Amino acid sequence: MKKKKKITDEVLRKLVYLIPARYFYDGIVTSKKARGYQDYIEFQCQTYRSTKTRKDWYEVKRLTKEYEEYLNKEVDIKRKLLLFGLLKRDSKERVDVYNLLVKKYHLERWV
């Protein structure tokens, strides 16, 4: 293993933002609001398949974009909470958690 180095706030921030968003989706995509988006997008897709109108296509695109923005906002909140928790740790814990996250999310190539 690499020699232990000091893990600064900026290094932790970079690490947290390198973790792919899909790892933060747990609990978000199954929430009531997300399920509502998913169901409505599904409904609009079926409507578009039957009508083939431009208006329905734009509605599908609008809903999909809105849903993605919702997911991004929720993921950003979870990232900030993770970063906050990491910043509160002492230097030894930071090194241990840093190495654990790098290994868990396969970020060796990027850090």
Backbone atoms as SQL, in Angstrom:
CREATE TABLE atoms (id INTEGER PRIMARY KEY, chain TEXT, resi INTEGER, resn TEXT, atom TEXT, x REAL, y REAL, z REAL);
INSERT INTO atoms VALUES
  (1, 'A', 1, 'MET', 'N', 0.842, -1.180, 0.000),
  (2, 'A', 1, 'MET', 'CA', 0.000, 0.000, 0.000),
  (3, 'A', 1, 'MET', 'C', 0.885, 1.240, 0.000),
  (4, 'A', 2, 'LYS', 'N', 0.352, 2.319, -0.518),
  (5, 'A', 2, 'LYS', 'CA', 1.087, 3.569, -0.597),
  (6, 'A', 2, 'LYS', 'C', 1.383, 4.097, 0.803),
  (7, 'A', 3, 'LYS', 'N', 2.426, 4.932, 0.875),
  (8, 'A', 3, 'LYS', 'CA', 2.711, 5.546, 2.166),
  (9, 'A', 3, 'LYS', 'C', 1.573, 6.499, 2.522),
  (10, 'A', 4, 'LYS', 'N', 1.362, 6.644, 3.796),
  (11, 'A', 4, 'LYS', 'CA', 0.263, 7.492, 4.254),
  (12, 'A', 4, 'LYS', 'C', 0.628, 8.956, 4.050),
  (13, 'A', 5, 'LYS', 'N', -0.288, 9.696, 3.490),
  (14, 'A', 5, 'LYS', 'CA', -0.064, 11.124, 3.285),
  (15, 'A', 5, 'LYS', 'C', -1.169, 11.895, 3.980),
  (16, 'A', 6, 'LYS', 'N', -0.947, 13.182, 4.128),
  (17, 'A', 6, 'LYS', 'CA', -1.955, 14.009, 4.786),
  (18, 'A', 6, 'LYS', 'C', -3.113, 14.229, 3.815),
  (19, 'A', 7, 'ILE', 'N', -4.299, 14.000, 4.297),
  (20, 'A', 7, 'ILE', 'CA', -5.500, 14.154, 3.476),
  (21, 'A', 7, 'ILE', 'C', -6.107, 15.519, 3.790),
  (22, 'A', 8, 'THR', 'N', -6.011, 16.436, 2.839),
  (23, 'A', 8, 'THR', 'CA', -6.539, 17.783, 3.031),
  (24, 'A', 8, 'THR', 'C', -8.026, 17.838, 2.701),
  (25, 'A', 9, 'ASP', 'N', -8.645, 18.950, 3.053),
  (26, 'A', 9, 'ASP', 'CA', -10.065, 19.149, 2.747),
  (27, 'A', 9, 'ASP', 'C', -10.303, 19.075, 1.245),
  (28, 'A', 10, 'GLU', 'N', -9.401, 19.663, 0.472),
  (29, 'A', 10, 'GLU', 'CA', -9.566, 19.679, -0.993),
  (30, 'A', 10, 'GLU', 'C', -9.449, 18.270, -1.578),
  (31, 'A', 11, 'VAL', 'N', -8.556, 17.463, -1.046),
  (32, 'A', 11, 'VAL', 'CA', -8.397, 16.078, -1.509),
  (33, 'A', 11, 'VAL', 'C', -9.675, 15.293, -1.212),
  (34, 'A', 12, 'LEU', 'N', -10.243, 15.492, -0.031),
  (35, 'A', 12, 'LEU', 'CA', -11.503, 14.815, 0.314),
  (36, 'A', 12, 'LEU', 'C', -12.639, 15.277, -0.593),
  (37, 'A', 13, 'ARG', 'N', -12.699, 16.570, -0.859),
  (38, 'A', 13, 'ARG', 'CA', -13.742, 17.111, -1.737),
  (39, 'A', 13, 'ARG', 'C', -13.638, 16.477, -3.129),
  (40, 'A', 14, 'LYS', 'N', -12.425, 16.385, -3.646),
  (41, 'A', 14, 'LYS', 'CA', -12.215, 15.778, -4.963),
  (42, 'A', 14, 'LYS', 'C', -12.659, 14.314, -4.960),
  (43, 'A', 15, 'LEU', 'N', -12.282, 13.596, -3.898),
  (44, 'A', 15, 'LEU', 'CA', -12.649, 12.182, -3.793),
  (45, 'A', 15, 'LEU', 'C', -14.162, 12.005, -3.799),
  (46, 'A', 16, 'VAL', 'N', -14.864, 12.799, -2.996),
  (47, 'A', 16, 'VAL', 'CA', -16.323, 12.670, -2.896),
  (48, 'A', 16, 'VAL', 'C', -16.978, 12.929, -4.255),
  (49, 'A', 17, 'TYR', 'N', -16.470, 13.904, -5.001),
  (50, 'A', 17, 'TYR', 'CA', -17.064, 14.207, -6.296),
  (51, 'A', 17, 'TYR', 'C', -16.624, 13.246, -7.401),
  (52, 'A', 18, 'LEU', 'N', -15.625, 12.413, -7.130),
  (53, 'A', 18, 'LEU', 'CA', -15.250, 11.369, -8.088),
  (54, 'A', 18, 'LEU', 'C', -16.130, 10.125, -7.962),
  (55, 'A', 19, 'ILE', 'N', -16.791, 9.976, -6.826),
  (56, 'A', 19, 'ILE', 'CA', -17.672, 8.813, -6.639),
  (57, 'A', 19, 'ILE', 'C', -18.857, 8.965, -7.591),
  (58, 'A', 20, 'PRO', 'N', -19.115, 7.949, -8.422),
  (59, 'A', 20, 'PRO', 'CA', -20.229, 8.035, -9.371),
  (60, 'A', 20, 'PRO', 'C', -21.576, 8.246, -8.668),
  (61, 'A', 21, 'ALA', 'N', -22.427, 9.008, -9.304),
  (62, 'A', 21, 'ALA', 'CA', -23.729, 9.369, -8.728),
  (63, 'A', 21, 'ALA', 'C', -24.575, 8.141, -8.401),
  (64, 'A', 22, 'ARG', 'N', -24.442, 7.082, -9.176),
  (65, 'A', 22, 'ARG', 'CA', -25.291, 5.899, -8.967),
  (66, 'A', 22, 'ARG', 'C', -25.145, 5.311, -7.563),
  (67, 'A', 23, 'TYR', 'N', -24.005, 5.547, -6.922),
  (68, 'A', 23, 'TYR', 'CA', -23.809, 5.029, -5.569),
  (69, 'A', 23, 'TYR', 'C', -24.581, 5.822, -4.520),
  (70, 'A', 24, 'PHE', 'N', -25.101, 6.965, -4.901),
  (71, 'A', 24, 'PHE', 'CA', -25.882, 7.783, -3.972),
  (72, 'A', 24, 'PHE', 'C', -27.386, 7.634, -4.204),
  (73, 'A', 25, 'TYR', 'N', -27.793, 6.866, -5.221),
  (74, 'A', 25, 'TYR', 'CA', -29.208, 6.743, -5.557),
  (75, 'A', 25, 'TYR', 'C', -30.005, 5.934, -4.549),
  (76, 'A', 26, 'ASP', 'N', -29.334, 5.154, -3.719),
  (77, 'A', 26, 'ASP', 'CA', -30.038, 4.300, -2.771),
  (78, 'A', 26, 'ASP', 'C', -30.974, 5.138, -1.903),
  (79, 'A', 27, 'GLY', 'N', -32.244, 4.811, -1.938),
  (80, 'A', 27, 'GLY', 'CA', -33.233, 5.546, -1.166),
  (81, 'A', 27, 'GLY', 'C', -33.857, 6.708, -1.926),
  (82, 'A', 28, 'ILE', 'N', -33.173, 7.176, -2.966),
  (83, 'A', 28, 'ILE', 'CA', -33.715, 8.300, -3.738),
  (84, 'A', 28, 'ILE', 'C', -34.678, 7.794, -4.804),
  (85, 'A', 29, 'VAL', 'N', -34.231, 6.838, -5.619),
  (86, 'A', 29, 'VAL', 'CA', -35.063, 6.381, -6.730),
  (87, 'A', 29, 'VAL', 'C', -36.287, 5.603, -6.279),
  (88, 'A', 30, 'THR', 'N', -36.307, 5.180, -5.022),
  (89, 'A', 30, 'THR', 'CA', -37.482, 4.465, -4.516),
  (90, 'A', 30, 'THR', 'C', -38.376, 5.364, -3.661),
  (91, 'A', 31, 'SER', 'N', -38.010, 6.641, -3.572),
  (92, 'A', 31, 'SER', 'CA', -38.826, 7.564, -2.784),
  (93, 'A', 31, 'SER', 'C', -40.162, 7.817, -3.479),
  (94, 'A', 32, 'LYS', 'N', -41.108, 8.327, -2.724),
  (95, 'A', 32, 'LYS', 'CA', -42.446, 8.579, -3.263),
  (96, 'A', 32, 'LYS', 'C', -42.398, 9.574, -4.433),
  (97, 'A', 33, 'LYS', 'N', -41.614, 10.625, -4.280),
  (98, 'A', 33, 'LYS', 'CA', -41.518, 11.636, -5.334),
  (99, 'A', 33, 'LYS', 'C', -40.886, 11.056, -6.604),
  (100, 'A', 34, 'ALA', 'N', -39.813, 10.285, -6.448),
  (101, 'A', 34, 'ALA', 'CA', -39.154, 9.676, -7.601),
  (102, 'A', 34, 'ALA', 'C', -40.070, 8.675, -8.292),
  (103, 'A', 35, 'ARG', 'N', -40.781, 7.879, -7.509),
  (104, 'A', 35, 'ARG', 'CA', -41.721, 6.909, -8.102),
  (105, 'A', 35, 'ARG', 'C', -42.815, 7.643, -8.880),
  (106, 'A', 36, 'GLY', 'N', -43.248, 8.789, -8.361),
  (107, 'A', 36, 'GLY', 'CA', -44.240, 9.591, -9.082),
  (108, 'A', 36, 'GLY', 'C', -43.707, 10.053, -10.435),
  (109, 'A', 37, 'TYR', 'N', -42.479, 10.550, -10.445),
  (110, 'A', 37, 'TYR', 'CA', -41.849, 10.937, -11.709),
  (111, 'A', 37, 'TYR', 'C', -41.763, 9.754, -12.664),
  (112, 'A', 38, 'GLN', 'N', -41.291, 8.620, -12.151),
  (113, 'A', 38, 'GLN', 'CA', -41.113, 7.441, -12.995),
  (114, 'A', 38, 'GLN', 'C', -42.441, 6.986, -13.599),
  (115, 'A', 39, 'ASP', 'N', -43.484, 6.963, -12.778),
  (116, 'A', 39, 'ASP', 'CA', -44.796, 6.536, -13.269),
  (117, 'A', 39, 'ASP', 'C', -45.334, 7.511, -14.314),
  (118, 'A', 40, 'TYR', 'N', -45.169, 8.800, -14.064),
  (119, 'A', 40, 'TYR', 'CA', -45.683, 9.791, -15.004),
  (120, 'A', 40, 'TYR', 'C', -44.896, 9.775, -16.309),
  (121, 'A', 41, 'ILE', 'N', -43.594, 9.572, -16.221),
  (122, 'A', 41, 'ILE', 'CA', -42.781, 9.451, -17.444),
  (123, 'A', 41, 'ILE', 'C', -43.221, 8.226, -18.236),
  (124, 'A', 42, 'GLU', 'N', -43.445, 7.132, -17.533),
  (125, 'A', 42, 'GLU', 'CA', -43.928, 5.904, -18.200),
  (126, 'A', 42, 'GLU', 'C', -45.268, 6.160, -18.900),
  (127, 'A', 43, 'PHE', 'N', -46.167, 6.831, -18.214),
  (128, 'A', 43, 'PHE', 'CA', -47.470, 7.157, -18.787),
  (129, 'A', 43, 'PHE', 'C', -47.313, 8.031, -20.040),
  (130, 'A', 44, 'GLN', 'N', -46.466, 9.058, -19.930),
  (131, 'A', 44, 'GLN', 'CA', -46.265, 9.960, -21.078),
  (132, 'A', 44, 'GLN', 'C', -45.608, 9.237, -22.243),
  (133, 'A', 45, 'CYS', 'N', -44.713, 8.289, -21.962),
  (134, 'A', 45, 'CYS', 'CA', -44.096, 7.502, -23.039),
  (135, 'A', 45, 'CYS', 'C', -45.152, 6.670, -23.764),
  (136, 'A', 46, 'GLN', 'N', -46.055, 6.084, -23.003),
  (137, 'A', 46, 'GLN', 'CA', -47.129, 5.309, -23.621),
  (138, 'A', 46, 'GLN', 'C', -48.031, 6.219, -24.448),
  (139, 'A', 47, 'THR', 'N', -48.313, 7.408, -23.926),
  (140, 'A', 47, 'THR', 'CA', -49.128, 8.371, -24.664),
  (141, 'A', 47, 'THR', 'C', -48.440, 8.747, -25.966),
  (142, 'A', 48, 'TYR', 'N', -47.134, 9.020, -25.897),
  (143, 'A', 48, 'TYR', 'CA', -46.396, 9.389, -27.103),
  (144, 'A', 48, 'TYR', 'C', -46.392, 8.246, -28.121),
  (145, 'A', 49, 'ARG', 'N', -46.205, 7.012, -27.646),
  (146, 'A', 49, 'ARG', 'CA', -46.196, 5.868, -28.574),
  (147, 'A', 49, 'ARG', 'C', -47.526, 5.724, -29.309),
  (148, 'A', 50, 'SER', 'N', -48.598, 6.086, -28.629),
  (149, 'A', 50, 'SER', 'CA', -49.905, 5.941, -29.280),
  (150, 'A', 50, 'SER', 'C', -50.245, 7.138, -30.173),
  (151, 'A', 51, 'THR', 'N', -49.807, 8.349, -29.811),
  (152, 'A', 51, 'THR', 'CA', -50.185, 9.536, -30.590),
  (153, 'A', 51, 'THR', 'C', -49.112, 9.989, -31.566),
  (154, 'A', 52, 'LYS', 'N', -47.842, 9.804, -31.210),
  (155, 'A', 52, 'LYS', 'CA', -46.698, 10.246, -32.019),
  (156, 'A', 52, 'LYS', 'C', -46.703, 11.743, -32.279),
  (157, 'A', 53, 'THR', 'N', -47.283, 12.524, -31.370),
  (158, 'A', 53, 'THR', 'CA', -47.306, 13.974, -31.570),
  (159, 'A', 53, 'THR', 'C', -46.074, 14.612, -30.941),
  (160, 'A', 54, 'ARG', 'N', -45.678, 15.728, -31.509),
  (161, 'A', 54, 'ARG', 'CA', -44.516, 16.462, -31.029),
  (162, 'A', 54, 'ARG', 'C', -44.736, 16.953, -29.596),
  (163, 'A', 55, 'LYS', 'N', -45.960, 17.386, -29.315),
  (164, 'A', 55, 'LYS', 'CA', -46.284, 17.884, -27.973),
  (165, 'A', 55, 'LYS', 'C', -46.027, 16.804, -26.915),
  (166, 'A', 56, 'ASP', 'N', -46.434, 15.583, -27.184),
  (167, 'A', 56, 'ASP', 'CA', -46.208, 14.487, -26.234),
  (168, 'A', 56, 'ASP', 'C', -44.725, 14.154, -26.102),
  (169, 'A', 57, 'TRP', 'N', -43.996, 14.236, -27.214),
  (170, 'A', 57, 'TRP', 'CA', -42.555, 13.991, -27.174),
  (171, 'A', 57, 'TRP', 'C', -41.848, 15.033, -26.285),
  (172, 'A', 58, 'TYR', 'N', -42.235, 16.296, -26.457),
  (173, 'A', 58, 'TYR', 'CA', -41.635, 17.351, -25.641),
  (174, 'A', 58, 'TYR', 'C', -41.992, 17.187, -24.162),
  (175, 'A', 59, 'GLU', 'N', -43.175, 16.697, -23.908),
  (176, 'A', 59, 'GLU', 'CA', -43.570, 16.453, -22.517),
  (177, 'A', 59, 'GLU', 'C', -42.715, 15.337, -21.902),
  (178, 'A', 60, 'VAL', 'N', -42.433, 14.282, -22.649),
  (179, 'A', 60, 'VAL', 'CA', -41.556, 13.208, -22.174),
  (180, 'A', 60, 'VAL', 'C', -40.168, 13.769, -21.896),
  (181, 'A', 61, 'LYS', 'N', -39.655, 14.574, -22.810),
  (182, 'A', 61, 'LYS', 'CA', -38.323, 15.161, -22.625),
  (183, 'A', 61, 'LYS', 'C', -38.296, 16.084, -21.409),
  (184, 'A', 62, 'ARG', 'N', -39.329, 16.896, -21.250),
  (185, 'A', 62, 'ARG', 'CA', -39.396, 17.824, -20.119),
  (186, 'A', 62, 'ARG', 'C', -39.426, 17.063, -18.792),
  (187, 'A', 63, 'LEU', 'N', -40.268, 16.037, -18.728),
  (188, 'A', 63, 'LEU', 'CA', -40.369, 15.247, -17.499),
  (189, 'A', 63, 'LEU', 'C', -39.064, 14.523, -17.185),
  (190, 'A', 64, 'THR', 'N', -38.416, 13.995, -18.207),
  (191, 'A', 64, 'THR', 'CA', -37.154, 13.293, -18.008),
  (192, 'A', 64, 'THR', 'C', -36.091, 14.251, -17.489),
  (193, 'A', 65, 'LYS', 'N', -36.039, 15.437, -18.065),
  (194, 'A', 65, 'LYS', 'CA', -35.069, 16.442, -17.618),
  (195, 'A', 65, 'LYS', 'C', -35.357, 16.854, -16.174),
  (196, 'A', 66, 'GLU', 'N', -36.614, 17.053, -15.853),
  (197, 'A', 66, 'GLU', 'CA', -37.007, 17.432, -14.495),
  (198, 'A', 66, 'GLU', 'C', -36.635, 16.340, -13.496),
  (199, 'A', 67, 'TYR', 'N', -36.857, 15.087, -13.874),
  (200, 'A', 67, 'TYR', 'CA', -36.520, 13.949, -13.017),
  (201, 'A', 67, 'TYR', 'C', -35.004, 13.873, -12.796),
  (202, 'A', 68, 'GLU', 'N', -34.234, 14.056, -13.865),
  (203, 'A', 68, 'GLU', 'CA', -32.774, 14.026, -13.750),
  (204, 'A', 68, 'GLU', 'C', -32.271, 15.167, -12.861),
  (205, 'A', 69, 'GLU', 'N', -32.878, 16.336, -12.967),
  (206, 'A', 69, 'GLU', 'CA', -32.503, 17.460, -12.109),
  (207, 'A', 69, 'GLU', 'C', -32.809, 17.144, -10.647),
  (208, 'A', 70, 'TYR', 'N', -33.952, 16.508, -10.420),
  (209, 'A', 70, 'TYR', 'CA', -34.311, 16.097, -9.062),
  (210, 'A', 70, 'TYR', 'C', -33.264, 15.125, -8.507),
  (211, 'A', 71, 'LEU', 'N', -32.895, 14.109, -9.310),
  (212, 'A', 71, 'LEU', 'CA', -31.892, 13.143, -8.870),
  (213, 'A', 71, 'LEU', 'C', -30.560, 13.831, -8.589),
  (214, 'A', 72, 'ASN', 'N', -30.132, 14.724, -9.482),
  (215, 'A', 72, 'ASN', 'CA', -28.864, 15.426, -9.300),
  (216, 'A', 72, 'ASN', 'C', -28.863, 16.255, -8.016),
  (217, 'A', 73, 'LYS', 'N', -29.982, 16.906, -7.740),
  (218, 'A', 73, 'LYS', 'CA', -30.088, 17.714, -6.526),
  (219, 'A', 73, 'LYS', 'C', -29.981, 16.834, -5.275),
  (220, 'A', 74, 'GLU', 'N', -30.664, 15.716, -5.286),
  (221, 'A', 74, 'GLU', 'CA', -30.632, 14.805, -4.143),
  (222, 'A', 74, 'GLU', 'C', -29.247, 14.184, -3.960),
  (223, 'A', 75, 'VAL', 'N', -28.601, 13.820, -5.060),
  (224, 'A', 75, 'VAL', 'CA', -27.249, 13.261, -4.997),
  (225, 'A', 75, 'VAL', 'C', -26.290, 14.313, -4.452),
  (226, 'A', 76, 'ASP', 'N', -26.450, 15.554, -4.883),
  (227, 'A', 76, 'ASP', 'CA', -25.584, 16.625, -4.400),
  (228, 'A', 76, 'ASP', 'C', -25.722, 16.793, -2.884),
  (229, 'A', 77, 'ILE', 'N', -26.939, 16.680, -2.382),
  (230, 'A', 77, 'ILE', 'CA', -27.158, 16.770, -0.936),
  (231, 'A', 77, 'ILE', 'C', -26.431, 15.634, -0.224),
  (232, 'A', 78, 'LYS', 'N', -26.542, 14.418, -0.756),
  (233, 'A', 78, 'LYS', 'CA', -25.878, 13.272, -0.133),
  (234, 'A', 78, 'LYS', 'C', -24.356, 13.414, -0.197),
  (235, 'A', 79, 'ARG', 'N', -23.849, 13.936, -1.302),
  (236, 'A', 79, 'ARG', 'CA', -22.402, 14.173, -1.422),
  (237, 'A', 79, 'ARG', 'C', -21.939, 15.165, -0.345),
  (238, 'A', 80, 'LYS', 'N', -22.694, 16.241, -0.183),
  (239, 'A', 80, 'LYS', 'CA', -22.317, 17.258, 0.806),
  (240, 'A', 80, 'LYS', 'C', -22.367, 16.698, 2.218),
  (241, 'A', 81, 'LEU', 'N', -23.343, 15.843, 2.503),
  (242, 'A', 81, 'LEU', 'CA', -23.413, 15.212, 3.818),
  (243, 'A', 81, 'LEU', 'C', -22.220, 14.287, 4.053),
  (244, 'A', 82, 'LEU', 'N', -21.845, 13.525, 3.030),
  (245, 'A', 82, 'LEU', 'CA', -20.680, 12.654, 3.140),
  (246, 'A', 82, 'LEU', 'C', -19.422, 13.487, 3.371),
  (247, 'A', 83, 'LEU', 'N', -19.258, 14.540, 2.593),
  (248, 'A', 83, 'LEU', 'CA', -18.086, 15.400, 2.730),
  (249, 'A', 83, 'LEU', 'C', -18.041, 16.031, 4.124),
  (250, 'A', 84, 'PHE', 'N', -19.171, 16.501, 4.604),
  (251, 'A', 84, 'PHE', 'CA', -19.239, 17.099, 5.944),
  (252, 'A', 84, 'PHE', 'C', -18.786, 16.099, 6.998),
  (253, 'A', 85, 'GLY', 'N', -19.268, 14.864, 6.877),
  (254, 'A', 85, 'GLY', 'CA', -18.872, 13.825, 7.822),
  (255, 'A', 85, 'GLY', 'C', -17.387, 13.517, 7.749),
  (256, 'A', 86, 'LEU', 'N', -16.836, 13.534, 6.548),
  (257, 'A', 86, 'LEU', 'CA', -15.405, 13.264, 6.389),
  (258, 'A', 86, 'LEU', 'C', -14.548, 14.395, 6.937),
  (259, 'A', 87, 'LEU', 'N', -15.001, 15.620, 6.750),
  (260, 'A', 87, 'LEU', 'CA', -14.224, 16.775, 7.212),
  (261, 'A', 87, 'LEU', 'C', -14.165, 16.850, 8.737),
  (262, 'A', 88, 'LYS', 'N', -15.112, 16.243, 9.419),
  (263, 'A', 88, 'LYS', 'CA', -15.154, 16.270, 10.880),
  (264, 'A', 88, 'LYS', 'C', -14.191, 15.262, 11.514),
  (265, 'A', 89, 'ARG', 'N', -13.595, 14.402, 10.728),
  (266, 'A', 89, 'ARG', 'CA', -12.724, 13.353, 11.273),
  (267, 'A', 89, 'ARG', 'C', -11.300, 13.873, 11.486),
  (268, 'A', 90, 'ASP', 'N', -10.562, 13.192, 12.377),
  (269, 'A', 90, 'ASP', 'CA', -9.161, 13.572, 12.585),
  (270, 'A', 90, 'ASP', 'C', -8.302, 12.994, 11.454),
  (271, 'A', 91, 'SER', 'N', -7.040, 13.358, 11.404),
  (272, 'A', 91, 'SER', 'CA', -6.193, 13.021, 10.262),
  (273, 'A', 91, 'SER', 'C', -6.010, 11.517, 10.071),
  (274, 'A', 92, 'LYS', 'N', -5.899, 10.745, 11.142),
  (275, 'A', 92, 'LYS', 'CA', -5.735, 9.292, 10.995),
  (276, 'A', 92, 'LYS', 'C', -7.002, 8.671, 10.417),
  (277, 'A', 93, 'GLU', 'N', -8.154, 9.080, 10.934),
  (278, 'A', 93, 'GLU', 'CA', -9.415, 8.559, 10.406),
  (279, 'A', 93, 'GLU', 'C', -9.602, 8.970, 8.946),
  (280, 'A', 94, 'ARG', 'N', -9.190, 10.186, 8.609),
  (281, 'A', 94, 'ARG', 'CA', -9.313, 10.650, 7.220),
  (282, 'A', 94, 'ARG', 'C', -8.540, 9.742, 6.278),
  (283, 'A', 95, 'VAL', 'N', -7.326, 9.386, 6.652),
  (284, 'A', 95, 'VAL', 'CA', -6.502, 8.517, 5.809),
  (285, 'A', 95, 'VAL', 'C', -7.178, 7.159, 5.648),
  (286, 'A', 96, 'ASP', 'N', -7.662, 6.608, 6.747),
  (287, 'A', 96, 'ASP', 'CA', -8.312, 5.292, 6.705),
  (288, 'A', 96, 'ASP', 'C', -9.571, 5.327, 5.833),
  (289, 'A', 97, 'VAL', 'N', -10.412, 6.320, 6.041),
  (290, 'A', 97, 'VAL', 'CA', -11.653, 6.428, 5.275),
  (291, 'A', 97, 'VAL', 'C', -11.352, 6.728, 3.805),
  (292, 'A', 98, 'TYR', 'N', -10.368, 7.576, 3.563),
  (293, 'A', 98, 'TYR', 'CA', -9.954, 7.900, 2.200),
  (294, 'A', 98, 'TYR', 'C', -9.569, 6.617, 1.459),
  (295, 'A', 99, 'ASN', 'N', -8.696, 5.814, 2.069),
  (296, 'A', 99, 'ASN', 'CA', -8.265, 4.558, 1.438),
  (297, 'A', 99, 'ASN', 'C', -9.431, 3.603, 1.239),
  (298, 'A', 100, 'LEU', 'N', -10.333, 3.552, 2.205),
  (299, 'A', 100, 'LEU', 'CA', -11.503, 2.692, 2.096),
  (300, 'A', 100, 'LEU', 'C', -12.390, 3.112, 0.923),
  (301, 'A', 101, 'LEU', 'N', -12.654, 4.422, 0.792),
  (302, 'A', 101, 'LEU', 'CA', -13.503, 4.908, -0.303),
  (303, 'A', 101, 'LEU', 'C', -12.850, 4.710, -1.660),
  (304, 'A', 102, 'VAL', 'N', -11.543, 4.929, -1.736),
  (305, 'A', 102, 'VAL', 'CA', -10.830, 4.714, -3.005),
  (306, 'A', 102, 'VAL', 'C', -10.966, 3.259, -3.433),
  (307, 'A', 103, 'LYS', 'N', -10.784, 2.366, -2.494),
  (308, 'A', 103, 'LYS', 'CA', -10.880, 0.934, -2.806),
  (309, 'A', 103, 'LYS', 'C', -12.320, 0.534, -3.129),
  (310, 'A', 104, 'LYS', 'N', -13.263, 0.986, -2.314),
  (311, 'A', 104, 'LYS', 'CA', -14.674, 0.597, -2.485),
  (312, 'A', 104, 'LYS', 'C', -15.239, 1.039, -3.825),
  (313, 'A', 105, 'TYR', 'N', -14.878, 2.234, -4.261),
  (314, 'A', 105, 'TYR', 'CA', -15.448, 2.776, -5.504),
  (315, 'A', 105, 'TYR', 'C', -14.472, 2.702, -6.677),
  (316, 'A', 106, 'HIS', 'N', -13.370, 1.959, -6.505),
  (317, 'A', 106, 'HIS', 'CA', -12.391, 1.714, -7.574),
  (318, 'A', 106, 'HIS', 'C', -11.880, 3.006, -8.203),
  (319, 'A', 107, 'LEU', 'N', -11.406, 3.907, -7.368),
  (320, 'A', 107, 'LEU', 'CA', -10.951, 5.227, -7.826),
  (321, 'A', 107, 'LEU', 'C', -9.430, 5.321, -7.866),
  (322, 'A', 108, 'GLU', 'N', -8.743, 4.201, -7.783),
  (323, 'A', 108, 'GLU', 'CA', -7.278, 4.217, -7.715),
  (324, 'A', 108, 'GLU', 'C', -6.666, 4.994, -8.889),
  (325, 'A', 109, 'ARG', 'N', -7.241, 4.848, -10.037),
  (326, 'A', 109, 'ARG', 'CA', -6.686, 5.467, -11.252),
  (327, 'A', 109, 'ARG', 'C', -6.845, 6.987, -11.249),
  (328, 'A', 110, 'TRP', 'N', -7.804, 7.523, -10.503),
  (329, 'A', 110, 'TRP', 'CA', -8.103, 8.949, -10.555),
  (330, 'A', 110, 'TRP', 'C', -7.571, 9.754, -9.379),
  (331, 'A', 111, 'VAL', 'N', -7.051, 9.075, -8.371),
  (332, 'A', 111, 'VAL', 'CA', -6.560, 9.834, -7.208),
  (333, 'A', 111, 'VAL', 'C', -5.054, 9.750, -7.095);
